[in-house]
């Protein structure tokens, strides 16, 4: 199961230099429904992500403030794809664990 979307890359405003994309609410809602029985600690969901020519495995995490999942964007990906704070990013995201039928 895959999801394609475009999201804004944002730097986390805190002591660590983390960068995140916030998933669209419709994608968040569907993923939440499909992964209810396989979510891990803190409600995380294992995913495989492709941005440009870079593919990697990670997890998305629920952000209660945004009411959506957030996708961490590690430095190696940002560097390889020449991405910075404020950039619009095209994303292909696939769920790794088995999901509920839709």
C-alpha positions, 0 to 999 in steps of 0.5 A, a space after each residue: 500500500 503506497 501513498 504519494 503526497 507533497 509536504 513542506 519540510 520544517 525544522 523542529 523548533 527545539 534543542 536538536 536540529 530535527 527536520 520533519 514533514 507533516 503527512 496530509 490529514 487524509 493520508 494520516 486518517 487512512 494510515 491510522 485506520 489501517 495500522 490500528 493493530 500494528 502500531 508500535 511504541 508511541 503510536 509509531 508506524 514502520 514505513 519505507 519512504 522514497 524522496 527523489 532517488 533516495 529510499 530508506 526505512 523509518 517510522 512515522 509518529 503521531 503529532 498531537 498538535 498537528 493532528 497528523 503523522 510526522 515523517 523525520 527527514 534525516 540529514 543524509 536524505 536532505 543532503 542527497 536530495 538537496 533539501 532545506 527548511 521550507 522546501 516542498 517535498 514529493 514523497 512516496 510512502 509505503 507501509 511496512 507491517 501488515 495492514 487492515 483491509 480497507 
